[in-house]
Amino acid sequence: MKFVRLIFFLCLSTYIPRMLPALFMDKIQVSGKVSIFLQLIPYTAMASLIFPAILYVDENIWIGIIASLVAVIASLKKLPIIGVVLSSVIACVILYMFVFS
């Protein structure tokens, strides 16, 4: 029973700080620059998480670089997210099979 209570309070302690900003964000007025800054945070966080993985995906650094370039080109062509991921994976498979084998 202690374990269940511990898990419950740990879940509550992580849920409350995430829920409160979402509840009150409609009532908070921010300037245009702050709004733009807040909108760009998810993109910068994702880029900072993905970029190191691109460089260390394999012993050969070019696999990650070429696959990321394919993903960028596919996203600039406005492909859906699954198309971007699949094109990058297919580029990796082709590189492994024919170029860097």
C-alpha positions as CSV (number, residue, x, y, z in Angstrom):
1,M,0.0,0.0,0.0
2,K,2.9,2.4,0.7
3,F,4.2,1.7,-2.8
4,V,0.9,2.6,-4.4
5,R,0.7,5.9,-2.4
6,L,4.2,6.7,-3.3
7,I,3.5,6.2,-7.0
8,F,0.3,8.3,-6.7
9,F,2.0,11.2,-5.0
10,L,5.0,11.1,-7.5
11,C,2.5,11.2,-10.4
12,L,0.7,14.1,-8.8
13,S,3.9,16.0,-8.2
14,T,4.8,15.8,-11.8
15,Y,1.3,16.4,-13.2
16,I,0.5,19.6,-11.3
17,P,3.5,21.7,-12.6
18,R,2.5,20.6,-16.2
19,M,-1.2,21.2,-15.7
20,L,-1.2,24.6,-14.1
21,P,0.5,26.5,-17.0
22,A,-1.9,24.9,-19.5
23,L,-4.9,26.0,-17.4
24,F,-3.8,29.6,-17.0
25,M,-2.1,30.2,-20.4
26,D,-5.3,31.6,-21.9
27,K,-5.5,34.3,-19.2
28,I,-1.9,35.4,-19.5
29,Q,-1.2,38.1,-22.0
30,V,2.3,38.2,-23.5
31,S,3.9,40.5,-26.0
32,G,4.5,39.4,-29.6
33,K,8.2,38.7,-29.1
34,V,7.6,36.6,-26.0
35,S,4.9,34.7,-27.9
36,I,7.2,33.9,-30.8
37,F,9.9,32.9,-28.3
38,L,7.5,30.5,-26.5
39,Q,6.3,29.1,-29.9
40,L,9.9,28.3,-30.9
41,I,10.9,26.4,-27.7
42,P,9.6,23.0,-28.9
43,Y,11.5,23.2,-32.1
44,T,14.8,24.2,-30.4
45,A,14.4,21.5,-27.8
46,M,13.7,18.8,-30.4
47,A,16.7,20.0,-32.5
48,S,19.0,19.9,-29.4
49,L,17.9,16.4,-28.7
50,I,18.2,15.1,-32.2
51,F,21.4,16.7,-33.4
52,P,23.8,14.7,-31.1
53,A,22.1,11.5,-32.2
54,I,22.7,12.4,-35.9
55,L,26.4,12.7,-35.2
56,Y,26.7,9.4,-33.3
57,V,24.3,7.2,-35.2
58,D,27.1,5.0,-36.5
59,E,30.8,4.8,-36.6
60,N,30.6,6.5,-40.0
61,I,29.3,10.1,-39.4
62,W,28.1,10.5,-43.0
63,I,25.2,8.1,-42.5
64,G,23.5,10.4,-40.0
65,I,24.4,13.6,-41.9
66,I,23.0,12.3,-45.2
67,A,19.9,10.8,-43.6
68,S,19.2,14.1,-41.8
69,L,19.7,16.0,-45.1
70,V,17.2,13.7,-46.7
71,A,14.8,14.3,-43.9
72,V,15.2,18.1,-44.2
73,I,14.6,18.0,-48.0
74,A,11.5,15.8,-47.5
75,S,10.1,18.1,-44.9
76,L,10.7,21.1,-47.1
77,K,8.7,19.3,-49.8
78,K,5.9,19.3,-47.3
79,L,5.7,15.5,-46.9
80,P,3.7,14.2,-43.9
81,I,5.8,13.2,-40.9
82,I,5.7,9.5,-41.8
83,G,7.0,10.3,-45.3
84,V,9.9,12.3,-43.8
85,V,10.8,9.4,-41.4
86,L,10.4,6.7,-44.1
87,S,12.5,8.7,-46.6
88,S,15.3,9.1,-44.0
89,V,15.1,5.4,-43.1
90,I,15.2,4.4,-46.8
91,A,18.2,6.6,-47.3
92,C,20.0,4.9,-44.4
93,V,19.2,1.5,-45.8
94,I,20.5,2.4,-49.2
95,L,23.6,3.9,-47.8
96,Y,24.3,0.8,-45.7
97,M,23.6,-1.6,-48.5
98,F,25.4,0.0,-51.4
99,V,27.7,2.8,-50.3
100,F,29.1,2.0,-46.8
101,S,29.0,-1.8,-46.9
